[in-house]
């Protein structure tokens, strides 16, 4: 009889982590040996493609996307009105539907669709990492620890919107507004949350006064720790002015306990606070060692948790748009450590935290990992288990 919670489910994630850890230590030796380092980095990229791209039915959202893919027509059988019907039926964005129809027209297998999706994501992330840091494998581990598993396993649509944004950063840095807007407009056709990226063109690459950042951090912590309900008052005022459906939705979300307060001193809160302080201190010492866009992304990520904790629906969803900043900023922080002893202390704490995080966040039956190379459970078997434990938890 399968258990709802078991650390056995975490074992594949921990095994993969220790593989990455060993290759990372090897990479440290090869930092000044370009060809050897490149071979290691490509080995890790290949392992990422296998780990994510050849997965079975892991986490939860495959239940929706598997059925969605099966019902899709191919190019020869659809027209514009068919597309509208699909949008009405599933509620997904047209860009994501067209992208999926195109792949299904070439390959009718669901797992090839998943593989292609992961391959596209990982190639872009690979390019972003190699452009911004020399510590490639440390960045990969950060990607897995902070958001990567959720984004790749569950967020089939959001992942493409995030990838469009990552590609647009190059144009943001070059101050090319039109390509930036076009890429993120494309992202909106995969997931509407990409709208949040559009106005960030004007602030993400700017150096912000650190006194202001520290002030916002302190005020945010006061709001978070003392659970000051300022946001609900603002939203209620806005809702009463706008009225209609918007007002009704605000009342609905505020009344539903699933969307309520997510404050408290948790491991996540402590980690974010330490990460913020580390980044802020080293950034103040050596601004040129950091990529400004990812620094500002991380500040936004932290401030969303601090200022929006009244609504867990916000802190569960919006930070995922910025969480990949960890992938870049931590390797850049690590590069700022001049003392070998400091680097060793960091790695010890990093390994302990990584093991704890991976074990705790993947000990539920929904996280039970399998891979096409070694055989996977059938959809019907996996869905039966999923439904069984969802019903119990409710």
C-alpha positions as CSV (number, residue, x, y, z in Angstrom):
1,X,0.0,0.0,0.0
2,X,1.5,3.3,-1.1
3,X,1.7,6.0,1.6
4,X,0.7,9.6,1.0
5,X,4.0,10.9,2.5
6,X,7.4,9.0,2.4
7,X,11.0,10.2,2.0
8,X,11.4,7.3,-0.4
9,X,9.7,9.5,-3.0
10,X,12.5,12.0,-2.5
11,X,15.3,9.6,-3.3
12,X,15.5,10.1,-7.1
13,X,15.8,13.8,-6.6
14,X,18.5,13.4,-4.0
15,X,20.4,11.0,-6.2
16,X,20.3,13.5,-9.1
17,X,21.4,16.3,-6.7
18,X,24.4,14.4,-5.5
19,X,25.3,13.6,-9.2
20,X,25.2,17.4,-9.9
21,X,27.1,18.1,-6.7
22,X,30.0,15.8,-7.7
23,X,30.1,17.3,-11.2
24,X,30.1,20.8,-9.7
25,X,33.1,20.0,-7.5
26,X,34.8,18.7,-10.6
27,X,33.9,21.9,-12.5
28,X,35.6,24.0,-9.8
29,X,38.9,22.2,-10.7
30,X,38.3,22.9,-14.4
31,X,37.2,26.6,-14.2
32,X,40.3,27.7,-16.1
33,X,40.3,24.7,-18.5
34,X,37.8,25.7,-21.1
35,X,37.4,22.5,-23.0
36,X,37.1,20.2,-20.0
37,X,34.6,22.6,-18.4
38,X,32.5,22.7,-21.5
39,X,32.3,18.9,-21.7
40,X,31.1,18.8,-18.0
41,X,28.5,21.5,-18.7
42,X,27.2,19.7,-21.8
43,X,27.1,16.5,-19.7
44,X,24.9,18.3,-17.2
45,X,22.7,19.8,-19.9
46,X,22.2,16.3,-21.3
47,X,21.3,15.0,-17.8
48,X,18.8,17.8,-17.4
49,X,17.1,16.9,-20.7
50,X,16.9,13.3,-19.7
51,X,15.6,14.1,-16.2
52,X,12.9,16.6,-17.2
53,X,12.3,15.6,-20.8
54,X,11.8,11.8,-20.3
55,X,9.8,12.0,-17.1
56,X,6.6,10.0,-16.6
57,X,3.5,11.4,-15.0
58,X,5.2,13.4,-12.2
59,X,3.6,16.0,-9.9
60,X,0.0,16.9,-10.6
61,X,-0.8,19.0,-13.7
62,X,-0.2,16.2,-16.2
63,X,-3.8,15.0,-15.5
64,X,-5.0,18.2,-17.2
65,X,-2.4,18.4,-20.0
66,X,-2.6,14.7,-21.0
67,X,-6.3,14.9,-21.7
68,X,-5.8,18.3,-23.4
69,X,-3.2,16.8,-25.7
70,X,-5.3,13.7,-26.6
71,X,-8.3,15.9,-27.5
72,X,-6.3,18.2,-29.8
73,X,-6.8,18.1,-33.5
74,X,-3.9,18.1,-36.0
75,X,-3.3,20.8,-38.6
76,X,-5.2,19.0,-41.3
77,X,-8.4,18.8,-39.2
78,X,-8.8,22.2,-37.6
79,X,-9.9,25.7,-38.6
80,X,-10.2,29.0,-36.7
81,X,-13.6,28.1,-35.3
82,X,-12.1,24.8,-34.0
83,X,-9.5,26.8,-32.2
84,X,-12.1,29.0,-30.6
85,X,-13.9,25.9,-29.4
86,X,-10.8,24.5,-27.9
87,X,-10.1,27.8,-26.1
88,X,-13.7,27.7,-24.7
89,X,-13.4,24.1,-23.7
90,X,-10.0,24.2,-21.9
91,X,-9.5,27.9,-21.1
92,X,-5.9,27.9,-22.4
93,X,-4.3,30.6,-24.4
94,X,-4.3,30.4,-28.2
95,X,-0.6,30.5,-28.6
96,X,-0.1,27.4,-26.4
97,X,-2.9,25.6,-28.2
98,X,-1.4,26.4,-31.7
99,X,2.1,25.4,-30.5
100,X,0.7,22.1,-29.2
101,X,-1.3,21.4,-32.4
102,X,1.8,22.0,-34.5
103,X,3.8,19.4,-32.4
104,X,0.9,16.9,-32.4
105,X,0.7,17.2,-36.2
106,X,4.3,16.1,-36.4
107,X,4.3,13.7,-33.5
108,X,1.1,12.3,-32.0
109,X,2.8,11.0,-28.9
110,X,2.2,13.0,-25.6
111,X,5.7,12.2,-24.3
112,X,7.3,13.7,-27.4
113,X,5.3,16.8,-26.8
114,X,6.6,17.0,-23.2
115,X,10.1,16.3,-24.4
116,X,10.1,19.1,-27.0
117,X,8.7,21.5,-24.4
118,X,11.4,20.7,-21.9
119,X,14.1,20.7,-24.5
120,X,13.1,24.3,-25.6
121,X,13.1,25.5,-22.0
122,X,16.4,24.0,-21.1
123,X,18.2,25.2,-24.2
124,X,17.2,28.8,-23.3
125,X,18.1,28.4,-19.7
126,X,21.5,26.9,-20.7
127,X,22.2,29.9,-22.8
128,X,21.1,32.3,-20.0
129,X,23.4,30.6,-17.5
130,X,26.5,30.4,-19.8
131,X,26.1,34.1,-20.6
132,X,25.9,35.3,-16.9
133,X,28.1,33.0,-14.8
134,X,31.1,30.8,-15.0
135,X,29.6,28.5,-12.3
136,X,27.3,26.6,-14.6
137,X,26.5,23.6,-12.5
138,X,25.9,25.6,-9.4
139,X,23.4,27.6,-11.4
140,X,21.7,24.4,-12.6
141,X,21.4,23.2,-9.0
142,X,19.9,26.6,-8.1
143,X,17.4,26.2,-11.0
144,X,16.3,22.8,-9.6
145,X,16.1,23.9,-6.0
146,X,14.2,27.2,-6.7
147,X,11.3,26.8,-9.1
148,X,12.8,24.5,-11.8
149,X,10.9,21.4,-10.7
150,X,7.6,23.1,-10.4
151,X,8.0,25.1,-13.7
152,X,9.0,22.1,-15.7
153,X,6.8,19.4,-14.2
154,X,3.6,21.5,-13.7
155,X,3.6,24.8,-15.5
156,X,3.5,23.7,-19.1
157,X,2.1,27.1,-20.2
158,X,3.8,29.4,-17.8
159,X,7.2,27.9,-18.6
160,X,6.9,29.2,-22.2
161,X,5.9,32.7,-21.1
162,X,8.9,32.7,-18.7
163,X,11.2,31.5,-21.5
164,X,10.0,34.3,-23.8
165,X,10.8,36.7,-21.0
166,X,14.3,35.3,-20.5
167,X,14.9,35.7,-24.2
168,X,13.7,39.3,-24.1
169,X,16.2,40.3,-21.4
170,X,18.9,40.6,-24.0
171,X,16.8,43.3,-25.7
172,X,16.0,45.0,-22.4
173,X,19.7,45.3,-21.7
174,X,20.2,46.8,-25.2
175,X,17.3,49.2,-24.6
176,X,15.4,47.8,-27.6
177,X,11.7,48.3,-26.6
178,X,9.9,46.8,-29.6
179,X,11.6,43.3,-29.6
180,X,11.2,43.2,-25.8
181,X,7.5,43.9,-26.1
182,X,7.0,41.5,-29.0
183,X,8.6,38.6,-27.1
184,X,6.6,39.2,-24.0
185,X,3.4,39.7,-26.1
186,X,4.2,36.3,-27.5
187,X,4.5,35.0,-23.9
188,X,1.0,36.3,-23.2
189,X,-0.3,33.9,-25.9
190,X,1.2,31.1,-23.8
191,X,0.1,32.4,-20.4
192,X,-1.6,35.7,-19.6
193,X,0.7,36.2,-16.5
194,X,3.4,37.4,-18.9
195,X,1.5,40.8,-19.0
196,X,3.3,41.5,-15.7
197,X,6.6,41.5,-17.6
198,X,5.6,44.3,-20.0
199,X,6.0,47.4,-17.7
200,X,9.2,46.0,-16.2
201,X,11.1,47.2,-19.2
202,X,11.4,50.6,-17.6
203,X,12.8,49.4,-14.2
204,X,14.5,46.0,-14.4
205,X,17.8,47.1,-15.7
206,X,18.1,50.3,-13.6
207,X,20.3,50.6,-10.6
208,X,18.1,51.3,-7.6
209,X,19.3,53.2,-4.6
210,X,20.1,50.5,-2.0
211,X,18.9,52.8,0.9
212,X,15.4,52.6,-0.7
213,X,15.8,48.8,-1.1
214,X,16.8,48.3,2.5
215,X,13.9,50.6,3.6
216,X,11.4,48.6,1.6
217,X,12.8,45.3,3.0
218,X,12.5,46.5,6.6
219,X,8.9,47.9,6.1
220,X,8.0,44.7,4.3
221,X,9.2,42.5,7.2
222,X,7.2,44.6,9.6
223,X,4.0,44.1,7.5
224,X,4.8,40.4,7.0
225,X,5.6,39.5,10.6
226,X,2.9,41.5,12.2
227,X,0.4,40.6,9.5
228,X,-0.8,44.1,8.9
229,X,-3.8,43.9,6.5
230,X,-3.0,46.9,4.4
231,X,-3.6,45.2,1.0
232,X,-7.1,44.0,1.7
233,X,-8.1,47.5,2.6
234,X,-6.7,48.9,-0.6
235,X,-8.4,46.2,-2.7
236,X,-11.7,46.6,-0.9
237,X,-11.6,50.4,-1.7
238,X,-10.7,49.7,-5.4
239,X,-13.4,47.0,-5.6
240,X,-16.1,49.4,-4.2
241,X,-15.1,52.0,-6.8
242,X,-15.0,49.6,-9.8
243,X,-18.0,47.5,-8.6
244,X,-19.4,44.6,-10.6
245,X,-17.5,41.4,-11.3
246,X,-14.2,42.8,-10.0
247,X,-15.7,43.7,-6.6
248,X,-17.3,40.3,-6.4
249,X,-14.0,38.5,-7.2
250,X,-12.2,40.5,-4.5
251,X,-14.8,39.5,-1.9
252,X,-14.6,35.9,-3.1
253,X,-10.9,35.6,-2.8
254,X,-10.8,37.3,0.6
255,X,-13.5,35.1,2.0
256,X,-12.0,31.8,0.8
257,X,-9.5,30.3,3.3
258,X,-7.5,28.7,0.5
259,X,-6.4,32.2,-0.6
260,X,-5.8,33.7,2.8
261,X,-2.8,34.7,4.9
262,X,0.5,33.0,4.1
263,X,2.7,34.8,6.7
264,X,4.9,33.3,9.5
265,X,8.5,32.6,10.3
266,X,9.1,29.6,8.1
267,X,12.2,28.0,6.6
268,X,11.3,29.7,3.3
269,X,11.1,33.1,5.1
270,X,14.5,32.6,6.7
271,X,16.1,31.5,3.5
272,X,14.7,34.5,1.6
273,X,15.9,36.9,4.3
274,X,19.4,35.4,4.3
275,X,19.5,35.4,0.5
276,X,18.4,39.1,0.4
277,X,21.0,40.2,3.0
278,X,23.8,38.3,1.2
279,X,22.9,39.7,-2.2
280,X,22.4,43.3,-0.8
281,X,25.7,43.3,1.0
282,X,27.8,41.9,-1.9
283,X,26.0,43.9,-4.4
284,X,26.8,47.1,-2.5
285,X,30.5,46.0,-2.5
286,X,30.8,45.1,-6.1
287,X,27.9,46.1,-8.4
288,X,29.7,45.2,-11.5
289,X,29.9,41.5,-10.4
290,X,26.2,41.2,-10.8
291,X,23.7,41.3,-13.7
292,X,21.4,44.1,-12.8
293,X,18.2,42.6,-14.3
294,X,18.5,39.5,-12.1
295,X,19.3,41.5,-9.0
296,X,16.1,43.5,-9.5
297,X,14.1,40.4,-10.3
298,X,15.2,38.9,-7.0
299,X,14.2,42.0,-5.1
300,X,10.8,41.9,-6.7
301,X,10.5,38.2,-5.8
302,X,11.3,38.9,-2.1
303,X,9.0,41.9,-1.9
304,X,6.0,40.0,-3.3
305,X,6.3,37.6,-0.4
306,X,6.7,40.4,2.1
307,X,4.0,42.7,0.8
308,X,1.4,40.3,-0.5
309,X,1.3,37.7,2.2
310,X,-2.4,38.5,3.0
311,X,-3.2,36.5,-0.2
312,X,-1.5,33.2,-0.5
313,X,-2.9,32.9,-4.1
314,X,-0.5,35.8,-5.0
315,X,2.5,34.4,-3.1
316,X,2.0,30.9,-4.6
317,X,1.8,32.1,-8.2
318,X,3.4,35.4,-9.0
319,X,6.9,34.8,-7.5
320,X,7.3,31.9,-10.0
321,X,7.7,34.6,-12.6
322,X,10.8,35.8,-10.9
323,X,12.2,32.8,-9.1
324,X,14.7,31.9,-11.8
325,X,16.7,35.0,-10.6
326,X,18.2,32.5,-8.0
327,X,19.8,30.6,-10.9
328,X,22.0,33.7,-11.7
329,X,22.4,35.6,-8.5
330,X,23.8,32.8,-6.3
331,X,26.6,31.8,-8.6
332,X,27.4,35.5,-8.8
333,X,27.4,35.8,-5.0
334,X,29.6,32.7,-4.9
335,X,32.1,34.3,-7.3
336,X,32.4,37.3,-4.9
337,X,33.7,35.1,-2.1
338,X,37.5,35.7,-2.0
339,X,38.3,33.4,0.8
340,X,38.5,29.6,0.3
341,X,37.2,29.2,3.8
342,X,34.1,31.3,3.1
343,X,33.4,29.2,0.0
344,X,33.7,26.0,2.0
345,X,31.3,27.2,4.7
346,X,28.9,28.3,2.0
347,X,29.0,24.9,0.3
348,X,28.4,23.0,3.6
349,X,25.3,25.1,4.4
350,X,24.2,24.9,0.8
351,X,24.4,21.1,0.7
352,X,22.6,20.7,4.0
353,X,19.8,23.1,2.9
354,X,19.5,21.5,-0.5
355,X,19.1,18.0,0.9
356,X,16.5,19.3,3.4
357,X,14.6,21.2,0.7
358,X,14.5,18.4,-1.8
359,X,13.6,15.8,0.8
360,X,10.8,17.9,2.2
361,X,9.3,19.2,-1.0
362,X,9.3,15.9,-2.8
363,X,8.1,13.5,-0.1
364,X,4.5,13.4,-1.3
365,X,3.2,10.6,-3.5
366,X,2.5,13.1,-6.3
367,X,6.3,13.7,-6.6
368,X,7.1,10.0,-7.1
369,X,9.5,10.1,-10.0
370,X,9.8,7.7,-12.9
371,X,11.4,7.9,-16.3
372,X,10.7,6.5,-19.8
373,X,14.2,5.0,-19.9
374,X,13.4,2.7,-17.0
375,X,9.7,2.3,-17.4
376,X,6.8,4.4,-16.1
377,X,3.4,3.8,-14.6
378,X,0.4,4.0,-17.0
379,X,-1.7,7.1,-17.0
380,X,-4.7,5.2,-15.6
381,X,-2.7,3.7,-12.7
382,X,-1.2,7.1,-11.8
383,X,-4.5,8.9,-12.1
384,X,-6.2,6.4,-9.8
385,X,-3.5,7.0,-7.2
386,X,-3.7,10.7,-7.6
387,X,-7.5,10.8,-7.2
388,X,-7.4,8.5,-4.3
389,X,-5.0,10.7,-2.3
390,X,-6.6,14.0,-3.4
391,X,-10.0,12.7,-2.1
392,X,-8.4,11.7,1.2
393,X,-6.7,15.1,1.7
394,X,-10.1,16.9,1.0
